[in-house]
């Protein structure tokens, strides 16, 4: 028997992106997640968000990255949004200690809301996957959303690790795959961010849609004046190259540097910037010096959203070296800024430029030498470079938060 729904137009979101509880009791939300929550509240009369929660202890900076927090009180729809913090429980002992209370919390809000969406992404302590399994056991319709093939990512990032760590990753990866397969098979709607996820997960779900998750506004698209300036500057040297993302093994920043060194050795005059921090920061800067690239590459670390977009609008190329099956938003942001995406071939990137859109060029994953050669080829053919910039500009016009959240909301109403 279906329980009484307190919110007949209510949406429950269970997210992996954490909240943060300050010492004085304020609840903070990661900046882009807060924008997404507000976007959902544009289309549902009530939105409940459950997420794991950091204490005010610096946990959020241990990985080497920087999280920008926003006060919950600043949400545009704070009066129709309910935020429900759950403990961080990614270790078995923490999950066991919080299992009963977490289960009660999830079931309470599953019962109260008409629409359910779970953003899965882990194994132990993944409240979203656990919530999906609870919804399935109650015969509720629900949607699943994800932006990475997590079990494959785990194997990729441990490829060069010790045998013991690789074995552990293989065991966890198999368990995670089976767990996710189970909750996806039970969902009424799969929302797969990018073609990597769509290809991996769609065989397990009966209703699948490829979506794009972005938090840029329509007005963030490159202006006609900036586009004209970029096209003019593309006829000159040096070539301007950018990347925005974490200095993380998934992004292969050391291969990025080797690709740029290859381009330099082929005679390309360029200036490049990597925007972002991460655990490979020390190795990244050491390799810059080893490859004698210090005068050509800036690495300012974390920058704010405005600075990032300004850099992308200036860039002639957005060069990436992603080695895992994920769907990073930075490629969408580059297209919005009319920066052609040039990098390692993968289904997500290829799909973005398919169906006549263009605005990109790709080489085999892991072949940094071929990537350097592709950069050199475009540096030598500035007419083709201008064509790619124009294609990227047109391609990027279809990506903004208003459009993508409206589409997803309509799909949830139809299939959930």
Secondary structure, 3 states (H helix, E strand, C coil): CCCCCCEEEEEEEEEEEEEEECCCCCEEEEHHHHHHHHHHHCCCCEEEEEEEEECCCCHHHCCCCCCCEEEHHHCCCHHHEEEEEEECCCCHHHHHHHHHHHHHHHHHHHHHEEEEEEECCCCCCCHHHHHHHHHHHCCCCCEEEECECHHHHHHHHCCCCCHHHHHHHHHHHHHHHHHHHHHHHCCCEEEEECHHHHHHHHHHCCCEEEECCCCCCHHHCCCHHHHHHHHHHCCCCCEEEEEECCCCHHHCHHHHHHHHHHHHHCCCCEEEEEECCCCCHHHHHHHHHHCCCCCCEEEEECCCHHHHHHHHHHCCEEEECCCCCECCHHHHHHHHCCCEEEEECCHHHHHHCCCCCCCEEEECCCCHHHHHHHHHHHHHCHHHHHHHHHHHHHHHCCCCHHHHHHHHHHHHHHHC
